[in-house]
Amino acid sequence: MNILLINGSPKGSASNSLKLASAFVDGMRDARSDVELRTLDVRSLDISPCRGCFACWGKTPGACCMHDDMAQVLEDQQWTDVTVWSFPLYYFGVPGPLKNLIDRQLPTSLPFMVDRTDGVGNGAHPSRVDRTGKRTVLVSTCGFYTSEGNYDAVTSMFDHICGRGDYETVFCGQGELFHVRELREKTDAYLSVVRQAGAEFAEADVIAADTRGRLERLLYPKETYEAMANASWGIKGDGSTTAPSSEALAFTRQMALLYNPATYAGTTRVVEMDYTDVKEVCQINLTDQAAEVVEGRPATATTVIRTPLAVWQQIARGELEGTQALGQGLYTVEGDFSLMMEWNKVFGSNEEPTEAGPTSDATKPARRPPVMMASLLPLMAFWIATPINALVGSLAVLVTCAIEPLLLVRRETTVYDTLSLAMASLLSLAVLTGVGGSWAQPVSYVLYGAMWAASCATGVPFTAHYVKARYGGDRALGNPLFMDCNRILTLTWAVVFALSAVLVATLSATPLHPYSGMTVSALSLLMGAFTTWFQRFYPAWVAAGRPSPLG
């Protein structure tokens, strides 16, 4: 498949529309292995305006009397199977240089007139060249909040050129957002849908209705987008202009426009941005209606973020991971730390995230993240049941180990779940055969604790496997704050199991022996509660600039 991508933007490679067109072409490459691509940058071509001399119809049929780069364009158009026209909307039409190129296609038409059969216009000129099997795609962005109702001049022109309904379109409003790096998470999600549209077009010559619906979905609500656009030009909501604001204030205002009132916590929260490098302070009042930005410290802040402006801009652009930067001490947080845990929800869209990538198999439900109890349950059963009755308890543990995989069929599991099942099963068999009566219990604690401690040497502590899903999945593993927190917890658990071994060995010769497992299991449950608390406490502690025990 030969593809000709015509970039009609005067911005060249910096074009927002080209980002979409490139994603569309990438999708076609995903679907087809035989793609050959040629790209024309209209800005860099020498194409003079049409003179209207009609020499290409008379003196030199099919050839323009001007000798410039248009000859190569016409040759490429004959070579291609799919032409992708990429351009921004300029004054409700295509940019001037691109219109010159379109006008210079006149040599490809014959001079005599025929009636049209598609209901477009009144009369046409038949093509001089064979267009059989050639397809056309228009990809464009505009600065309005929606593309709807703004491309009628463009589609009318291509209706005449290609025939009504004989070309595909990807028109996107809010196009200026695609060069704002701070909004890359949102725009990248949209680009992935454009890529999927390209794959569908390559396979079936049409974009699926569901994908078309997602392409037409607004990146941001009308009011939010227009407020952001106006703020970038220093225009108030009533249309009046404002005095030029500082970079810090302008940045804070644009960030506040992304506030999602649906996350209102029941009381007004005041986020104080203390930009330490530029010596400016802005406060954002998060109410049930909107986020209001004020300069200075007129109110008592509930959350104070002390950060260089440059660092927070890098975080907003996606160049720095926010939690990772916090773990590295690039900024500090004081006060209500819960706001940081849900930052992307508070300053995000009201809509659900746009789906992206290939459609998943609907018959396969998504598996839920692993749960730590899957690792604890087999050993807890062993600790509680076998001291009470060695025979019945061991059988109960083996039944538990057999049933647990069935209970976890819709959950992800870890290697530690498998090791725990194997450990509990082997120890139970040892008790059943009579060879593990005296040593099986304390050894079980030693082995289990050693497994926790050894996980720290692998680079990913035991507890991190079970809680990372709540903190961005595998991305959390690159966050030193997250890793330190889980390393501390994992080592603490290992110590608790070592102490449990000593406790069980001590109780084994006393009348309390049958209850030793219950005692230690209760201790494990208390440690579970401590773990939940520590995961909230530790990040807030370090975020406030206090030293980490791990340095």
C-alpha positions in Angstrom: 0.0 0.0 0.0 1.4 3.4 -1.1 0.6 6.3 1.2 1.1 10.0 0.3 1.0 12.3 3.3 0.6 15.9 2.3 1.4 18.3 5.2 -0.3 21.5 4.3 0.5 23.4 7.5 2.6 26.5 7.3 4.1 25.3 10.6 5.7 22.3 8.9 6.8 19.6 11.3 5.5 21.7 14.3 1.9 21.3 13.0 -0.7 20.0 15.4 -2.7 18.5 12.6 0.4 16.6 11.5 0.5 14.9 14.9 -2.9 13.5 14.2 -2.1 12.6 10.6 1.1 10.8 11.7 -0.9 8.8 14.2 -3.4 7.9 11.5 -0.6 6.7 9.2 1.0 4.7 12.1 -2.3 3.0 12.6 -2.3 2.0 8.9 1.2 0.6 9.3 -0.1 -1.4 12.3 -2.7 -3.0 10.1 -0.6 -3.5 7.0 2.9 -4.7 6.6 3.3 -3.5 3.0 3.0 0.2 3.6 5.4 2.6 1.7 5.1 6.2 2.8 6.0 9.5 1.0 5.6 12.8 2.8 5.3 16.2 1.1 5.8 19.4 3.2 4.0 22.0 1.3 5.7 24.8 3.1 9.1 23.8 1.7 7.9 23.2 -1.9 8.2 25.7 -4.7 4.6 25.8 -6.0 3.5 29.0 -7.7 -0.2 30.0 -7.9 -2.2 28.8 -10.9 -2.2 31.5 -13.6 -5.6 30.4 -15.0 -4.0 30.3 -18.5 -5.5 26.8 -19.3 -2.3 25.9 -21.3 -2.6 22.4 -19.6 -5.9 22.0 -21.4 -4.8 23.4 -24.8 -1.2 24.0 -25.7 0.3 21.3 -23.4 -2.5 18.9 -22.6 -2.0 17.4 -19.1 1.1 19.4 -18.4 1.5 22.7 -16.7 3.4 25.4 -18.4 5.2 26.3 -15.1 8.1 24.2 -14.2 8.3 23.9 -10.4 7.8 21.2 -7.7 4.1 20.6 -8.7 5.3 18.1 -11.3 6.6 15.9 -8.6 3.4 16.3 -6.6 1.3 15.1 -9.5 3.7 12.2 -10.0 3.4 11.2 -6.4 -0.4 11.4 -6.6 -0.3 8.9 -9.4 1.9 6.6 -7.4 -0.1 6.6 -4.2 -3.1 4.4 -3.2 -4.1 6.6 -0.3 -3.6 10.4 0.0 -3.7 11.8 3.5 -4.3 15.6 3.4 -3.1 17.1 6.7 -3.8 20.8 7.4 -5.1 23.2 10.1 -8.4 25.1 9.5 -7.5 28.7 8.4 -10.4 31.1 8.2 -12.8 28.2 7.6 -10.7 26.8 4.7 -7.4 25.3 3.9 -4.1 27.3 4.3 -3.1 29.4 1.3 -0.1 27.4 0.2 -2.2 24.2 0.2 -4.9 25.9 -1.8 -2.3 26.7 -4.4 -1.4 23.0 -4.6 -5.0 22.1 -5.0 -5.5 24.6 -7.7 -2.5 23.3 -9.6 -4.2 19.9 -10.0 -6.0 21.3 -13.0 -3.8 19.4 -15.5 -5.3 16.1 -14.2 -8.8 17.1 -15.4 -10.1 17.1 -19.0 -11.5 20.4 -20.4 -14.9 19.2 -21.5 -17.9 19.2 -19.2 -20.1 16.3 -18.1 -23.1 16.1 -15.8 -22.5 14.8 -12.2 -24.5 11.9 -10.9 -23.8 12.4 -7.2 -25.8 15.6 -6.7 -22.8 17.8 -6.1 -22.9 21.1 -8.0 -23.9 21.5 -11.6 -21.4 19.9 -14.0 -17.9 18.5 -13.7 -14.7 17.9 -15.6 -13.8 14.2 -16.0 -10.4 13.0 -14.8 -7.6 12.7 -17.3 -5.8 10.2 -15.1 -7.0 6.8 -13.7 -8.2 7.2 -10.1 -9.5 3.7 -9.8 -9.0 2.4 -6.2 -7.4 5.6 -4.9 -8.6 6.8 -1.5 -8.5 10.1 0.3 -8.4 11.0 4.0 -8.6 14.6 5.4 -7.0 15.1 8.8 -7.3 18.6 10.4 -7.5 20.4 13.7 -9.1 23.8 14.4 -9.0 26.2 17.3 -12.7 26.1 18.1 -13.9 23.9 21.0 -15.5 21.5 18.4 -15.0 20.8 14.7 -18.8 20.4 14.2 -20.2 23.1 11.9 -16.8 24.6 11.1 -15.6 22.5 8.1 -18.5 23.0 5.7 -16.3 25.0 3.2 -13.6 22.3 3.3 -16.0 19.4 2.9 -17.9 21.3 0.1 -14.6 21.7 -1.8 -13.6 18.0 -1.4 -17.2 16.9 -2.3 -16.6 18.5 -5.7 -13.0 17.1 -6.0 -13.6 13.5 -4.8 -17.3 13.1 -4.8 -19.7 13.2 -1.8 -18.9 10.4 0.7 -15.9 9.2 -1.3 -13.3 10.3 1.3 -12.8 9.9 5.0 -12.3 12.7 7.6 -10.7 13.1 11.0 -11.6 16.7 12.1 -10.7 17.7 15.7 -11.5 20.8 17.6 -9.3 22.1 20.4 -6.3 21.6 18.2 -4.0 24.0 20.0 -4.0 21.6 23.0 -1.8 19.2 21.0 1.3 21.4 21.5 0.7 21.9 25.2 3.0 19.4 26.9 1.2 19.8 30.2 -1.9 18.2 28.6 -0.1 15.4 26.9 -1.8 12.6 28.9 -5.2 13.8 27.5 -4.0 14.4 23.9 -1.9 11.2 23.8 -5.1 9.3 24.6 -6.9 11.0 21.7 -3.9 10.3 19.4 -4.2 6.6 20.2 -7.8 6.6 19.1 -6.7 8.3 15.8 -4.2 5.5 15.4 -6.9 3.0 15.8 -8.9 4.8 13.2 -6.0 4.5 10.8 -5.8 0.7 11.4 -9.5 0.3 10.7 -9.3 2.4 7.6 -6.4 0.3 6.2 -8.3 -2.9 6.9 -11.9 -1.9 5.8 -11.7 1.5 4.0 -13.9 2.9 6.8 -13.6 4.1 10.4 -15.8 2.0 12.8 -18.8 3.8 14.3 -17.6 3.3 17.9 -14.2 4.8 17.0 -15.8 7.6 15.1 -17.8 8.4 18.2 -14.6 8.6 20.3 -13.0 10.9 17.7 -15.9 13.3 18.0 -15.7 13.4 21.8 -14.5 16.7 23.2 -11.1 16.7 24.9 -12.4 19.2 27.4 -15.9 20.6 28.0 -16.7 23.8 26.0 -16.5 26.0 29.0 -13.2 24.6 30.3 -11.5 24.8 26.9 -12.7 28.3 26.1 -11.6 29.5 29.5 -8.2 28.0 29.0 -7.9 29.6 25.5 -9.1 33.0 26.8 -6.7 32.9 29.7 -3.8 32.2 27.4 -4.6 35.5 25.6 -5.2 37.4 28.9 -8.9 37.7 28.3 -11.4 37.6 31.2 -14.7 35.7 31.0 -16.6 39.0 30.3 -14.4 39.7 27.3 -12.3 42.4 28.8 -8.5 42.1 28.9 -6.3 41.7 31.9 -2.9 43.1 32.6 -0.1 40.7 31.7 0.3 38.3 34.6 3.4 36.6 35.8 4.4 33.2 34.5 3.6 31.6 37.8 0.1 33.2 38.1 -0.7 32.3 34.4 0.4 28.8 34.9 -1.6 28.4 38.2 -4.7 29.8 36.5 -4.4 27.3 33.6 -3.9 24.5 36.1 -6.9 25.5 38.1 -9.1 25.5 34.9 -8.6 21.7 34.9 -10.3 21.3 38.3 -13.0 18.7 38.4 -15.8 19.9 40.8 -17.1 16.4 41.1 -14.1 15.7 43.4 -15.3 18.4 45.9 -14.6 17.0 49.4 -17.6 18.6 51.2 -15.6 21.6 52.3 -13.5 24.2 50.5 -9.8 23.1 50.2 -7.1 25.7 49.8 -4.1 24.6 47.8 -1.1 26.9 48.2 1.5 26.9 45.5 4.7 28.4 46.9 7.0 28.8 43.9 10.4 28.9 45.6 12.5 29.8 42.6 10.5 32.9 41.5 9.4 33.9 45.0 5.7 33.9 44.2 2.8 32.4 46.1 -0.7 31.5 44.6 -3.6 29.9 46.3 -6.3 27.8 44.6 -9.6 27.6 46.4 -11.4 24.4 45.5 -15.1 24.9 45.9 -18.1 22.8 44.8 -18.4 25.0 41.7 -14.9 25.9 40.5 -11.3 26.6 41.4 -10.5 30.2 42.1 -6.9 31.5 42.0 -5.7 34.4 44.1 -2.2 35.8 44.6 -0.5 35.7 48.0 -1.8 34.1 51.2 -5.2 35.5 51.9 -6.5 32.3 53.5 -5.2 29.5 55.6 -4.0 26.7 53.3 -5.1 23.1 53.8 -2.3 21.8 51.5 1.0 23.7 50.9 3.2 22.7 48.0 6.6 24.3 48.0 8.2 23.8 44.7 10.3 25.5 42.0 8.0 26.7 39.3 10.2 24.9 36.7 9.8 21.6 38.6 6.0 21.8 38.7 5.9 22.7 35.0 8.0 19.7 34.2 5.5 17.5 36.2 2.6 19.1 34.4 4.2 18.4 31.0 4.8 14.8 31.9 8.6 15.2 31.9 8.8 14.3 35.6 6.7 11.8 37.5 5.1 13.7 40.3 5.5 11.1 43.0 9.0 10.3 41.9 10.0 13.9 42.0 8.5 14.0 45.6 10.6 11.0 46.6 13.7 12.8 45.2 13.0 15.8 47.4 12.4 18.2 44.4 9.4 19.6 46.2 7.7 19.3 49.6 4.1 19.0 50.7 2.6 20.0 54.1 -0.9 19.7 55.4 -3.6 17.5 53.8 -1.6 14.9 51.9 -4.7 13.0 50.7 -5.1 15.7 48.0 -1.8 14.5 46.4 -3.0 10.9 46.3 -5.9 11.9 44.1 -4.3 14.8 42.2 -5.0 13.5 38.7 -8.7 13.2 39.6 -9.0 16.6 41.2 -7.2 18.4 38.3 -8.6 16.3 35.4 -11.6 15.9 33.2 -15.1 15.2 34.3 -15.3 12.5 31.7 -14.0 8.9 31.9 -10.7 8.5 30.2 -10.8 7.8 26.5 -10.3 4.2 25.6 -7.3 3.6 23.4 -5.6 0.8 21.6 -7.0 -2.4 20.1 -10.4 -3.5 21.4 -9.9 -6.2 24.0 -11.7 -9.5 23.9 -15.0 -8.8 25.6 -15.3 -12.5 26.7 -12.2 -12.1 28.9 -13.0 -10.0 32.0 -10.1 -7.9 33.3 -8.2 -9.6 36.1 -8.1 -7.7 39.4 -4.8 -6.8 41.1 -3.2 -9.3 43.4 -4.1 -9.3 47.1 -1.7 -9.9 50.0 -4.1 -12.2 51.7 -3.6 -14.8 49.0 -0.1 -15.2 50.2 -1.0 -15.1 53.9 -4.0 -17.4 53.9 -2.3 -20.8 53.4 0.2 -20.2 56.1 -2.4 -18.7 58.5 -4.5 -21.8 58.0 -1.4 -23.9 58.9 -0.5 -21.7 61.9 -4.0 -21.9 63.4 -5.2 -25.4 62.5 -2.3 -27.7 63.0 -1.5 -26.8 66.6 -5.1 -27.6 67.6 -5.1 -31.0 65.8 -2.2 -32.1 63.7 -4.2 -34.6 61.5 -7.4 -32.6 61.0 -5.5 -29.3 60.8 -3.1 -30.6 58.1 -5.9 -31.9 56.0 -7.8 -28.6 56.4 -4.6 -26.7 55.2 -4.3 -29.0 52.1 -8.0 -28.4 51.3 -7.4 -24.6 51.6 -4.4 -24.8 49.3 -6.5 -26.7 46.7 -9.4 -24.3 46.9 -7.4 -21.0 46.9 -6.4 -21.1 43.2 -10.1 -21.4 42.3 -10.9 -18.3 44.4 -8.1 -16.3 42.6 -9.0 -17.2 39.1 -10.0 -13.6 38.4 -7.1 -12.1 40.1 -3.5 -11.7 39.2 -1.2 -13.7 41.3 2.5 -13.3 42.2 5.3 -15.8 42.6 4.9 -15.3 46.4 1.4 -16.7 46.3 2.7 -19.8 44.6 5.6 -20.2 47.1 3.2 -19.8 50.0 0.9 -22.5 48.7 3.9 -24.8 48.1 5.3 -24.0 51.6 2.0 -24.7 53.4 1.3 -27.9 51.5 4.8 -29.4 52.1 4.7 -28.5 55.8 1.3 -30.0 56.2 2.4 -33.2 54.5 5.4 -33.3 56.9 3.0 -33.0 59.9 0.7 -35.7 58.4 3.6 -38.1 58.0 4.8 -37.5 61.6 8.1 -36.0 60.7 7.3 -32.4 61.3 5.5 -32.4 64.6 8.0 -30.5 66.6 9.7 -28.3 64.1 7.2 -27.5 61.4 5.5 -24.6 63.1 8.6 -22.5 64.0 10.2 -23.3 60.7 7.2 -22.1 58.8 7.6 -18.6 60.3 11.3 -18.6 59.6 10.8 -19.7 56.0 8.0 -17.2 55.4 9.9 -14.3 57.0 13.0 -15.2 55.0 10.9 -15.0 51.8 9.8 -11.5 52.7 13.3 -10.4 53.6 14.8 -12.0 50.4 12.3 -10.1 48.2 14.1 -6.8 49.1 17.2 -8.2 47.4 15.3 -8.7 44.2 14.8 -4.9 43.9 11.0 -5.1 44.4 9.9 -5.6 48.0 7.2 -8.1 48.8 4.5 -5.6 49.7 5.1 -3.5 46.5 3.7 -6.3 44.4 0.4 -6.1 46.1 -0.1 -2.3 46.5 1.5 -0.9 43.3 -1.9 -1.1 41.4 -3.2 1.7 43.7 -0.2 3.9 42.8 0.0 3.7 39.0 1.0 0.1 38.5 4.6 -0.6 37.4 5.3 3.1 37.2 5.3 3.2 41.0 8.3 0.9 41.0 10.4 3.8 39.7 9.3 6.0 42.6 11.9 6.0 45.4 9.3 7.2 48.0 7.0 4.2 47.1 9.9 1.8 47.1 11.3 3.0 50.4 7.9 2.8 52.1 7.5 -0.8 50.9 11.0 -1.8 51.7 10.5 -0.7 55.3 7.2 -2.5 55.6 8.6 -5.7 54.1 11.6 -5.8 56.4 9.3 -5.1 59.4 7.1 -8.0 58.4 10.1 -10.2 58.1 11.2 -9.3 61.7 7.6 -10.0 63.0 7.7 -13.5 61.5 11.1 -14.1 63.0 9.8 -13.1 66.4 6.8 -15.3 65.8 9.0 -18.3 65.3 10.6 -17.6 68.8 7.1 -17.1 70.3 5.7 -20.4 68.9 8.8 -22.3 70.0 8.4 -20.9 73.5 4.7 -21.8 73.7 5.2 -25.3 72.2 6.0 -26.7 75.6 3.2 -25.0 77.5 -0.6 -25.5 77.7 -1.0 -22.5 75.4 0.5 -24.4 72.4 -2.9 -25.1 70.7 -3.5 -21.3 70.7 -0.1 -20.2 69.5 -1.2 -20.1 65.8 -4.2 -17.9 66.7 -2.0 -15.6 68.7 0.5 -15.1 65.9 -2.2 -14.8 63.2 -3.8 -12.1 65.3 -0.4 -10.4 65.3 -0.3 -10.7 61.5 -3.7 -9.0 61.3 -2.5 -6.2 63.5 0.5 -5.8 61.2 -1.9 -5.7 58.2 -3.7 -2.7 59.9 -0.3 -1.1 60.6 0.7 -1.6 56.9 -2.5 0.2 55.8 -1.7 3.1 58.1 2.0 3.3 57.3 1.3 3.6 53.6 -0.6 6.8 54.3 1.7 8.1 57.0 5.2 7.6 55.4 4.7 9.5 52.1 3.2 12.4 54.0 6.1 12.3 56.5 8.8 12.4 53.8 6.8 14.9 51.6 6.9 17.4 54.4 10.7 17.4 54.1 11.4 15.1 57.0 14.3 12.6 56.6 13.7 9.0 55.5 15.0 6.2 57.7 16.6 4.8 54.5 18.5 8.0 53.7 
